[in-house]
Amino acid sequence: MDLSLATSYDASPEEVFAMITDITFQEQVFERLQARSYDVVVGDDGDDLAVQFHWQTQLSDVPVVARRFVGNTLELEQSKLWHRAGIDGARLADVDGAVTGVPVKLSGTTRIIPEGRGTTQAFDLHVTASVPVVGARLEQLVAEAVRLRLEKKFEVAWSWLSGSL
């Protein structure tokens, strides 16, 4: 299942990158999401910057029919490996992720793209589940959890950049 989302910010690519790689910012996203638990790690990986997340959804976020396969909550791991900025400040990150205990994977990219006086961040992700019969339903469940997190991230980012957070 494919998932594509994008948003624009009234900020430079450098400001957007600094924000999304800030641990406090990411913690605010998980607080807004009301994640049951979460962990954020940011660190250098050679010339690149790695951002890793581990979070657990609320019980109410998992439909009863899916609990047989994933348990009462979804426990997700995701990593972004941000590469060096281009001359214009544009950046690309490889995104990988998985659901703990279930053969569901997430892969794709996210980009920071300068546009005029602002910046767009775009995500192009793909969720795959290798579970017979219910794989498509699990893909949808995971894609929805990731989409919800990204939408909350966009909300927090707009507040963060406007200085109201």
N, C-alpha and C positions, 0 to 999 in steps of 0.2 A: 504494500500500500504506500503510495506516494503522499508526501505532505510538503507543501510549499507555503511559506508565509513571509511577509516582508513588512517593514514599517520604515517611516522616515523620521529623522530627528533634526531639530534646528541646532546642530552642533557640528563641529569639524570631525573628520574621521579619527583624529588623535584623541579628541574628547570622548567619543563613543568607545573607542578601544580601551581607554583608561577606565571608563565606567564599567564595561562588561567584564573586565579582568580584575575588578576590585572585589575582594572577598565580602566586604560589608554590603556592597550592592547586591551580590548574589544571595546573601543571607536575607536581605530584605525581600527578595523575590520569593524565597521559600516560606518566609513568614506570611506574606500576602497570600500565598498558595495554601497556607495552613497545612503544610506537609507534616506528616506524623513525626518524621525525623529527617535530618539531612546533614550532609558534610560537603564542604567545598575546599578544594586544594588548588592553589595556583603556583606554578613554578616553571623555571627555565628548563627547556629540553633542547640543549644545543643552541642553535640560532633561533629556535622557535619558543613559543610560550604555551605551556599546557595548562588547561583549565579542566578540572575533574569534579564531577558531581556524583553524589550518591544520595538518593532520596526515597522515601517511602510515602505512598499516598494514604489518604484517609480510608477507613473501612467503607464509607459510603460511596467512594469513587469506584469501587469494584462491583459490577453487577453480580447478583447471586449466581447466575448461570456460569460465570467465569471463575468463581471462587474455587471450584473443583480443580481447576488447572493451575491457578496462580496463588491460591490462598486468600486470606481475608484482605490483604493489601497488595499493591504492586510495589516491588522494590526494584528501582531502576538505577543503573549506572550509566554515566555518559561522560565522554571526554571530547574536548575540542583541542586540536593542535593548531595554534595560530602561527602562520608563517610571516616572514618579514613584510613590512609595508612597502608598497610601490612608491615611486616618486610622488605620486598624487595623494598618498595616504591610504590607498585601497589595500585591503587585506583579505586573505582567504584562510579559512580553517577547515581542516578535515574533522568530521564529526563521526564518532563511533559510540555505540551503546548497546546495552543488553538488559534483559530482565532477569533478576536473580532466580535461579531454579527452574527456568522455563526456556525452551529453545526459541527465543524471540530476539532478533538483532535489529539495531538501528544503524544506518550509515548515511553519509551524505556530506554536504558542505554548508558553510555559512560564509557570507561575504559582507564586508564593510565597503560601501561604494560611495565616493564623494559625488554629490549632485548639486551643482550650483553652490549656494552658501550652506547647504545642509549635507546630511549623510543618510543613506539607506542601508539598513541591515536586512539581508535576505537569507532565508533558509530553504534549502532543497534537500529533503530527507526521504529515506526509503525504509520502511519497516517490513521485516520478513519474519514469519513464524513457520517453523518446520514441525507442525503438529497436525496429524491427519484430522480431517473432518472440521475441527474448530479453529484451524490456523487463521482463516480470514477474520474470524471474530476476535481472536487475540491480537491480530495486527491492528484492527480497528480500535480496540481498547487501549493499546500502547500508543498509537498515533494520537488518540484523543487526550491521553495524559500528557504527552509531549506538547501538543497544540495548546492545551490549557496553561502549561508552564510558560510557553513562549508568549502567550497573550498577557499573562500576569507580568512577565518580564518587561514587555513593552510598556505596560501601565506604570510600573515602577520606574522605568527609564525616563518616561516623560516627566514624572514628578521629580526625579533625581536631577535631571538636566535643567529644569525650571527653578530649582532651588527650594521647592516646597517639601522636600523630604529630608 
